[in-house]
Amino acid sequence: MRAAMTRIRFKGAAVAAASVAMAVMLTACGGDGGSGTEQKQPKASASEKQQTPDAVESFDSSEVLASVKGPGDIELVVNSAQRNAGGFITVKGSVTNGSKQQFGAQGWQGDEQEMVGNGASVAGASLVDQAGKKRYLTLRDTDGRCLCTKFTTGIAPGATSPFFVQFPAPPADTTEVDFQIPTMPTATIKISG
């Protein structure tokens, strides 16, 4: 009986030691890899990881910060540019496909190596702080996926789809930036928050 109890205690101690070792190993893997980059990325919530238009939280679409039309009767409307406590900005709006064919956001996904695999999305968007002479690129998670909307099946003719995209925040005294996305005119927007 004592031998059986000793084996159970030994197994319990081994399981506890393995758990501690696994926790230490996982913690060590969570670092930034010494990349030294300035951008800190907010943690993606489950809805952001889905990267679908449904992930866009409700917002007041009656306020229009900017509206631009691009090739193929594509209209992009920016409704909000909210500064968040985590050191990033979330831009929200909608894209309307005024053409008679499916819109796959060609060119909008960006061409940086990290953006590969983002497919039809707004991953190629950027914010430009003219006064600070800085460009802010779309934030990405550790797998290189944008913290932005993906248009999984594109946008149907005549349809409107909401979008969101997150960027590192410019300095607090910067209240106006240029929102740029490939193939579309620049939209100057005001930051709130």
Stockholm file with secondary structure:
# STOCKHOLM 1.0

chainA/1-193         MRAAMTRIRFKGAAVAAASVAMAVMLTACGGDGGSGTEQKQPKASASEKQQTPDAVESFDSSEVLASVKGPGDIELVVNSAQRNAGGFITVKGSVTNGSKQQFGAQGWQGDEQEMVGNGASVAGASLVDQAGKKRYLTLRDTDGRCLCTKFTTGIAPGATSPFFVQFPAPPADTTEVDFQIPTMPTATIKISG
#=GR chainA/1-193 SS CHHHHHHHHHHHHHHHHHHHHHHHHHHHHTSCTTCCCSCCCCCCCHHHHHTSGGGSCCCCTTCCSEEEEETTTEEEEEEEEEEETTTEEEEEEEEEECSSSCBCCTTTTCCSGGGTTCCSBSTTCEEEETTTTEEEECCBCTTSCBSBCBCTTCBCTTCEEEEEEEEECCCTTCCEEEEECTTSCCEEEECBC
#=GC SS_cons         CHHHHHHHHHHHHHHHHHHHHHHHHHHHHTSCTTCCCSCCCCCCCHHHHHTSGGGSCCCCTTCCSEEEEETTTEEEEEEEEEEETTTEEEEEEEEEECSSSCBCCTTTTCCSGGGTTCCSBSTTCEEEETTTTEEEECCBCTTSCBSBCBCTTCBCTTCEEEEEEEEECCCTTCCEEEEECTTSCCEEEECBC
//
